[in-house]
Amino acid sequence: MEIAAFGVESLGPRIPRVSNREVHQIYSEMGYMQNENLENLYLLVGKGRFKFIAFPLKIRVGTGSPARAVAVLDDE
């Protein structure tokens, strides 16, 4: 299984001794979409596979946006 995106409940992913800006650059260059400040991720633990859907605001000159985040559990 290939990972295209990841989410964290914190203000951002962390790498020791690397600035937040550099962390975002590193993950971007790796092709990962980053989702931060998510809530209640623990509710998904043990529930199996799910689809992550985000509905972002349209911001023309931005590199990010607040979004409504939704997890849709698979029926399997």
PyRosetta script that sets phi, psi and omega in degrees:
from pyrosetta import init, pose_from_sequence

init()
pose = pose_from_sequence("MEIAAFGVESLGPRIPRVSNREVHQIYSEMGYMQNENLENLYLLVGKGRFKFIAFPLKIRVGTGSPARAVAVLDDE")
pose.set_psi(1, 133.2)
pose.set_omega(1, 179.6)
pose.set_phi(2, -99.9)
pose.set_psi(2, 141.7)
pose.set_omega(2, -179.9)
pose.set_phi(3, -99.2)
pose.set_psi(3, 128.9)
pose.set_omega(3, 179.5)
pose.set_phi(4, -109.5)
pose.set_psi(4, -21.5)
pose.set_omega(4, -177.2)
pose.set_phi(5, -152.5)
pose.set_psi(5, 161.5)
pose.set_omega(5, 174.6)
pose.set_phi(6, -147.7)
pose.set_psi(6, 160.0)
pose.set_omega(6, -179.8)
pose.set_phi(7, -133.8)
pose.set_psi(7, 149.1)
pose.set_omega(7, 178.4)
pose.set_phi(8, -135.2)
pose.set_psi(8, 154.0)
pose.set_omega(8, 177.1)
pose.set_phi(9, -83.9)
pose.set_psi(9, -16.5)
pose.set_omega(9, -178.0)
pose.set_phi(10, -80.5)
pose.set_psi(10, -178.3)
pose.set_omega(10, 179.6)
pose.set_phi(11, -69.4)
pose.set_psi(11, -11.4)
pose.set_omega(11, 178.2)
pose.set_phi(12, 169.9)
pose.set_psi(12, 162.0)
pose.set_omega(12, 176.6)
pose.set_phi(13, -66.8)
pose.set_psi(13, 149.9)
pose.set_omega(13, -177.2)
pose.set_phi(14, -123.2)
pose.set_psi(14, 142.5)
pose.set_omega(14, 169.0)
pose.set_phi(15, -129.7)
pose.set_psi(15, 124.5)
pose.set_omega(15, -177.8)
pose.set_phi(16, -52.9)
pose.set_psi(16, 135.8)
pose.set_omega(16, 176.4)
pose.set_phi(17, 63.6)
pose.set_psi(17, 22.2)
pose.set_omega(17, 177.3)
pose.set_phi(18, -126.2)
pose.set_psi(18, 134.0)
pose.set_omega(18, -178.5)
pose.set_phi(19, -65.3)
pose.set_psi(19, 155.5)
pose.set_omega(19, 179.5)
pose.set_phi(20, -58.3)
pose.set_psi(20, -40.4)
pose.set_omega(20, 178.8)
pose.set_phi(21, -61.0)
pose.set_psi(21, -45.5)
pose.set_omega(21, 179.5)
pose.set_phi(22, -64.8)
pose.set_psi(22, -38.3)
pose.set_omega(22, 178.2)
pose.set_phi(23, -59.6)
pose.set_psi(23, -45.4)
pose.set_omega(23, 179.2)
pose.set_phi(24, -62.6)
pose.set_psi(24, -40.5)
pose.set_omega(24, 177.9)
pose.set_phi(25, -62.8)
pose.set_psi(25, -45.4)
pose.set_omega(25, -178.7)
pose.set_phi(26, -58.9)
pose.set_psi(26, -51.0)
pose.set_omega(26, -178.4)
pose.set_phi(27, -66.4)
pose.set_psi(27, -34.7)
pose.set_omega(27, 177.4)
pose.set_phi(28, -63.9)
pose.set_psi(28, -45.6)
pose.set_omega(28, 179.2)
pose.set_phi(29, -63.3)
pose.set_psi(29, -27.5)
pose.set_omega(29, 177.5)
pose.set_phi(30, -80.1)
pose.set_psi(30, -7.6)
pose.set_omega(30, 177.8)
pose.set_phi(31, 88.7)
pose.set_psi(31, 13.5)
pose.set_omega(31, -179.9)
pose.set_phi(32, -91.7)
pose.set_psi(32, 132.6)
pose.set_omega(32, 170.8)
pose.set_phi(33, -84.7)
pose.set_psi(33, 134.1)
pose.set_omega(33, -175.7)
pose.set_phi(34, -110.0)
pose.set_psi(34, 133.5)
pose.set_omega(34, 178.4)
pose.set_phi(35, -124.0)
pose.set_psi(35, 122.3)
pose.set_omega(35, -174.0)
pose.set_phi(36, -119.2)
pose.set_psi(36, 164.3)
pose.set_omega(36, 177.8)
pose.set_phi(37, 60.8)
pose.set_psi(37, 31.8)
pose.set_omega(37, 175.8)
pose.set_phi(38, -75.7)
pose.set_psi(38, 159.0)
pose.set_omega(38, -180.0)
pose.set_phi(39, -125.5)
pose.set_psi(39, 152.2)
pose.set_omega(39, 172.5)
pose.set_phi(40, 62.4)
pose.set_psi(40, 30.5)
pose.set_omega(40, 178.3)
pose.set_phi(41, -61.4)
pose.set_psi(41, -28.1)
pose.set_omega(41, 179.4)
pose.set_phi(42, -59.0)
pose.set_psi(42, -24.4)
pose.set_omega(42, 179.4)
pose.set_phi(43, -68.8)
pose.set_psi(43, -16.5)
pose.set_omega(43, 179.9)
pose.set_phi(44, -91.6)
pose.set_psi(44, -16.0)
pose.set_omega(44, -177.2)
pose.set_phi(45, -61.9)
pose.set_psi(45, 126.7)
pose.set_omega(45, 178.5)
pose.set_phi(46, 81.6)
pose.set_psi(46, 0.9)
pose.set_omega(46, -178.0)
pose.set_phi(47, -88.8)
pose.set_psi(47, -7.0)
pose.set_omega(47, -179.7)
pose.set_phi(48, 93.3)
pose.set_psi(48, -163.0)
pose.set_omega(48, -177.2)
pose.set_phi(49, -71.8)
pose.set_psi(49, 151.4)
pose.set_omega(49, 177.2)
pose.set_phi(50, -152.2)
pose.set_psi(50, 161.0)
pose.set_omega(50, 173.9)
pose.set_phi(51, -98.7)
pose.set_psi(51, 136.2)
pose.set_omega(51, 176.6)
pose.set_phi(52, -102.8)
pose.set_psi(52, 127.6)
pose.set_omega(52, 179.3)
pose.set_phi(53, -126.7)
pose.set_psi(53, 133.3)
pose.set_omega(53, 177.9)
pose.set_phi(54, -126.0)
pose.set_psi(54, 135.0)
pose.set_omega(54, 178.3)
pose.set_phi(55, -111.4)
pose.set_psi(55, 90.6)
pose.set_omega(55, -176.6)
pose.set_phi(56, -80.9)
pose.set_psi(56, 159.7)
pose.set_omega(56, 170.8)
pose.set_phi(57, -74.2)
pose.set_psi(57, 150.0)
pose.set_omega(57, 177.2)
pose.set_phi(58, -84.2)
pose.set_psi(58, 109.7)
pose.set_omega(58, 177.6)
pose.set_phi(59, -119.9)
pose.set_psi(59, 117.3)
pose.set_omega(59, -171.6)
pose.set_phi(60, -65.7)
pose.set_psi(60, -45.9)
pose.set_omega(60, -172.5)
pose.set_phi(61, -112.8)
pose.set_psi(61, 26.2)
pose.set_omega(61, -178.6)
pose.set_phi(62, -102.6)
pose.set_psi(62, 167.7)
pose.set_omega(62, 176.0)
pose.set_phi(63, -110.7)
pose.set_psi(63, 2.7)
pose.set_omega(63, 179.5)
pose.set_phi(64, -161.8)
pose.set_psi(64, 174.5)
pose.set_omega(64, -177.0)
pose.set_phi(65, -163.3)
pose.set_psi(65, 147.9)
pose.set_omega(65, 167.3)
pose.set_phi(66, -61.8)
pose.set_psi(66, 149.0)
pose.set_omega(66, -178.5)
pose.set_phi(67, -147.0)
pose.set_psi(67, 151.3)
pose.set_omega(67, 170.1)
pose.set_phi(68, -85.3)
pose.set_psi(68, 117.1)
pose.set_omega(68, -176.6)
pose.set_phi(69, -101.1)
pose.set_psi(69, 133.4)
pose.set_omega(69, -176.8)
pose.set_phi(70, -134.3)
pose.set_psi(70, 135.9)
pose.set_omega(70, 173.7)
pose.set_phi(71, -111.5)
pose.set_psi(71, 126.6)
pose.set_omega(71, 178.7)
pose.set_phi(72, -112.3)
pose.set_psi(72, 111.0)
pose.set_omega(72, -177.4)
pose.set_phi(73, -69.4)
pose.set_psi(73, 140.5)
pose.set_omega(73, 175.6)
pose.set_phi(74, -71.0)
pose.set_psi(74, 152.6)
pose.set_omega(74, -177.7)
pose.set_phi(75, -80.7)
pose.set_psi(75, -5.7)
pose.set_omega(75, -173.9)
pose.set_phi(76, -65.9)
pose.dump_pdb("model.pdb")
